[in-house]
Amino acid sequence: MSTLVINQPLSSPSSIVAATVGVLLVSSNDDLRRDLASKLRSTRWDVQEALSGASALEIIHDGTISLVLLDPALTDLNVDDFREILETRYPRIEIISVNSRTGQLMPPSPSPNSPCFDLVREVERGAPFNFENTRSSSAVETNARRVNSLPGFVGSAPSVQRLCTMVRLVAERDTTVLITGESGTGKDLVANAIHQLSIRRHKPFAVINCAAIPEPLLEAELFGFVKGAFTGAIQSRIGRIHAAQGGTLFLDEIGDLPLGLQGKLLRFVEQGEVQRLGSTDTFRVDVRVIAATNSNLPKLVQERGFREDLFYRLSVFPIELPPLRDRMSDLSSLIQTFLTRFCPHNVALSAEAADVLHQHNWPGNVREARNVIERASILVGLGHEIRAEHIVI
């Protein structure tokens, strides 16, 4: 982080001995960012811009920012939560609030001994500008949709917007996440979105389905093994956990993890250590854990089918996905997305077919909707309209 060496009060420009100060403008208002950036074009300021709280945290993590100009109207995070993150993790960064209607800066205490003083004075020397009517409501909504969306996840229902906020809040941290929800709601997409929005996004994203692999093979798959550990182990191999070094491990269907492996997994989650099958040596790993299940884990804990200590260790930050029947306003967007994916030519949806789709309860959730549209895209053949008889539910 750049620092200033001060020999005299900063009110005298000649007293500035040190280098460029990193400044981050955080606002979804394009005109506000453009105007402020234009007023800070001197070599004193190294100005960067962020459209959301989540993207701002990614930039701040690099350690080059000293001042943050913050528009309180964040579209993805609560501004108080954002401030708390900055004050806790980056206490040396100074925050200046910005009035998004007027562009006026409101520093907490513009001390002459702080770079805030010069920055505020430099901005105030520029011509005033009113930002209240610079963007139409439709432009604001479009920007909000862009900021609040998740990679690969379709939807704008209120429950989905809350989900987006939760994901973006936790993505920047290394907190263990437990994703719950019915089968077909998109738990794998949310896990991948958390990884893609995190600082680990350039590292591996390892996925293992705990229900799809028999217990003896699952232990070897997770933790690895050494040569001779069992019949057929002709050479040593690292496990999925070790292979995800620096990245994210996604444990799908964690409720089906055999009880005998839960203690070993708990040790890894708590201590970050992996012991390969057939070995007494341990390896330290840096891996974030995201788990998902459609099972009722608290009930499994009561029935002694799942360790209570592991449950609480995994559910540090629980995220529950809404079923499709509770966000039917997203069905049209989902259908259009699947039509685009599965139809090589333009295909319309008849009113009768749309009625059938909207009257269905979708017990299989988004996965079922995808399968229904893929099936209809095959049945329609070279036709240009999906009719009711093409909808097989």
N, C-alpha and C positions, 0 to 999 in steps of 0.2 A: 504493500500500500504506500502511495506517495506521502511524504511528510513535508512540513514547512519549517524552516529554521528562521526564527523571528528575532531580529536584533532591535527593532523599533516597532511601535504600533503599526498595524497593517493599514492604517488610514493613509499612510504615506507609501505610494506605489514603489518608490525607490528602495524601500526597506525589504522588499520581497527578495529573499536570497535563494529560495528553493524552487523545485521543479513543478511540473504540471500537476494539477489536482484532478483526480478522477471524479466526474459528476455523472449521475444516472438520472435521467428524466423518466418517471414512471407514470404513464397516463395512456388511456385508450383514445384520447382526443388528439387526432393527427395534427390539427391546426395549432393546438396548444404546444405540443412538442416542437413543431416546426418553428414557432415564433420564439420560444425560449432558447432553442438551439441557435437561432440566428443572432440572438443578443449575447451569446457566450462564445463568440468565434475567436476571441483572443487566444494567444498561445498559452495563456495561464490555465485554461480549462480543457480537459480531455472529456468530451461529452459523448455519452452513449444513451441509447433510448430503449425502453421496454414498454410493451403494450399491456402487460398484466403483471400481477404480483408474482406468479410462478416464474415467468421469464426473467423478471427482475432478480429473483433469488439465484437463478442460474448464473447471471452476469456477476452478481455480488460475490458469489462463491470463488471467483477467480482472484479476488483480493486486490483489485485495482481501484475500487471505488472508495472515496472519502466523504462525498456528499450525495444525498438522495433528495431530489425534488419530487415530492409525492402528491399526486392527485388523489384525494381520499375516495373518489368514485371508482374504486377498483371493480373490475367486472368478474373476477374469479375468487378473490379472497376478501375476508372481512378486514378492513383497514386496521382495526385494533390488533387482530391476530398477526397481521403483517408487521406492524410496528413492534409487537412483542418479540417476534422472531429476530428482527434486526437488533433490538436492544439487548437481547439475551446472547445471540451468537456473534454479533458484530458491534460491540459497544462503542468502538471508536468512530463509527460512521455517524455523521450528523444528518438529521432529517429536517427538511424544510417543506412545510405544507404549501400546496399551490391551490389557489381558488380557480377551479376549472371554468368559471364564467368570466372572470376578469383577468386571469393570468397573474394576479398579485401574489407575491411570496409572503409567507407568514412564518418566519423562523421562530423557534421557541425563545431564543434570547440572542439577538444579533450582536455578540460581543466583538469589540474592535480587535481582539486577539484571536479571532476565529476566521477561517477563510469564508465562512458564511457571510461575514460583514461585507467583504469585497464583492462576492457574488450577488448578494441582494442589491447592493448599490449599482452594480453594472447592469443588472436587469432593469432596475428602476429608471436608468438613464434612457432606455429605449422607449419608443413611442407606445403608449397604452393601446390595448386592443381588446375588444369584447368578443369572447368566444361563445356566448350563449346561443347564438343562432347560426353558428358556422356549419353545423351538421344537422341534417334532417333526422327525424326519429327513426326512419327506416335504415339510415346509415348506422345509427347507434345500435339498433337491433342486430344488423348484420355483423357488426364488429363483436357484439356480445356473444352471438352464436359461434363466431370463429374462436373467440378466446375460451368459451365455456365448453367447447366440444372436446371429445377424447379421440385419440387415434383409433380408427376402426370401429368406433361406437356411434350408432345412428340414433338420434332422438333429441327432442327439446322439451319434453314434458317436465313439469315442476320436479317430479321425483328424479328425473335424469339430471336436471340442473343441479340438484342437491348432491347427487352422486359425483358429478364433475367437480364440484367444489371440494368435496371430501378427498377425491383422488389427488387433485392438485395441491391440497394442503399437505398430504402425507408423502407425496412423491419426492419432495425435496429433501426429506429426512431419510434415515436408515431404519425407521421404525418397522417392526414386524407387523404384517397386515393379515387379517383373516377375512376372506371374502365369502359370504354366504348367500344363498339364494337357490331357487328351484332349478332343476336341470333345464338347460337351454336358455338361460337368461343372459349368458355372455360373461361368465366369471373369468374365462381365459382371456377375453379381450380387455377386461379391466386390469387384470394382472399385467398384461403386456403394456397397457397404457401407463401404469405406474412406473414400470421399468423405463419406457421410452421418455418419460417426463423427468426422470431422475438424473443425477450426475453420473450414474452407472450405465447410461444408455449405450455407451460405446464398448461396454464389456459384455460377456456372455449372458444370455437369458436361457437358463437351463430348465426344462420342463420334465416332470416325471409324474405319471398317473399311478397313484398308490393302489388303485383298484385293479389295474390291468396286469400287474406282474406278481407271480407267486412269491410267497414270503422268502424262501431261501435265495431266490434270484434278486428280490428287491433289496435285501441287505447289501449284496455285492454291487448292485447297480447304484445304490446311494453312496456307499462308503468306499467302494473299491475292494481289491483283494490282492494278496501277494501270491507268488508262484507256489503251487502245492497246497493252497488253503483248502481246496476241495478237488474232487475228481474232475479233471478237465481244465483245471487252472494251470495251464502250461506256461503262462507268463504273468507277471504282475500288471495290474491296471488300476488307475485312479478311478474314483467314482464320480457320479454327477455333481456331488457337492464340491469336490476338489476342482472339477473341470469348470465350475462356475466362478472361479476365483476372481474377485473384484467386481462381479456382476450380481445377478439375481437368480435365486432358485425358486421355482414355482412348483409347489407340492399340490397337485390337483387331487381331489377326492381324499383329503387327509383323514376323513372319518373312517376310511377303510384301511388305514395303516394298521398292520398287525400289532397287537398289544406288546409282543415281545420286542419289537423294534422301537417302540415309543420312548423307552428309557434312553436308548442310544441317540435318538434324534434330539431328545431334550438336552443331552450333554452338548451336542453340537450347537443348538440354538442358544444355550446359556453361555457357553465358554468359547465357542468358535473353534472347537477342536474336532478332528476327524481321525478315527482309528480304523485302518483297513482290516478287512476280514483276514484272520490268520496272522496278524501282526500285533506286537505290543507297542509299537511306535505310534505317536500321534503327530498330526500335522495341524498347524494353525492356518485357518482360512479366513478370508474377508469376504463374506457372502451375505447378501440380504435375503431374508426369507419372506415369501408370500405364500400363504396356504389358502385353499378353497375347498368348500364342501357344500353338498345339498342335504347333508345329514343334520340332525338335531344334536349337536355336540353336547350341550348341557344335559340332555336326556341320556346320551351315551355315558357321560361321566357318572350320573346317578346309577346307571346299570353296570358300572365298572367295566365298560367296554372301551373307555378312553381315559387316559391319565388326567387327573384334575390339574396337576402342576403343568403338564404340557399344554392343556387347553388355555390356561391363563397366560402362559408364555407366548402362545401364538396369537391370542386375541387382544394384543396391546391396542391395536387400532382396528376394530371390526367395521366392515362395510357390507351392508345388505343390499342386494340388487332387487329391484321391484319386478314382479312378474309382468308379462305383456298385458294381461287383462286389466292391470292397474294403470297402464299408460297407453290406452288405445288411441290416444291422439297422435301417437308416433307410428301407427300401423301404416298409414298411407306412405310415409317417408321410407319405411322399411320395405314395403312392396315395390316402390319405385327403384330403390337401391338394388333389390334382387332381380327385378326385370332387366335393369341395365347390365347386371352381371351375367345373367343366364341367356338372354335373348340376343343372338347375333345381329338381328335386324329390329327395326322399330316395331314394337308390339304394344297395342293399347289394351286397357282393361275395361270390359263392358260394365255398365251400371249394375247388371244382375250379378256378375262375378264379384264386384266390389261389395255388394250387399251380403253375399255369402261369406266373404272374408270378414266383414265387420260384425256379423252376427255370431261368429264362432268364438268360443271361450279361450282357445289357445292353451290347453294344458301343457303342451310341449314348448310354449313360449317362442322366443325368436328363432330357435333352431327349427321348430315345427313350421313356422311361417316361411323360412328359407326353403325347406324341403317341399312345401306345397307349391311355391312359385317355381322352383326348379322343375317339379313334375309337370306343372301346367305349361311351362315353356317347351317341354318335350311334346306334350299332347297337342299343342296348337300347331305343330309342324311348321309349314311355311305360311300359315295364316298370319293376319295382322291384328287379330283381336282375340284376347283370352275371354272365353265365355264361361257361363256357370258350369257347363258340363266338363270343362277342363279343370275345374277345382275339385280335387279329390281329397276329402278330409275324413 
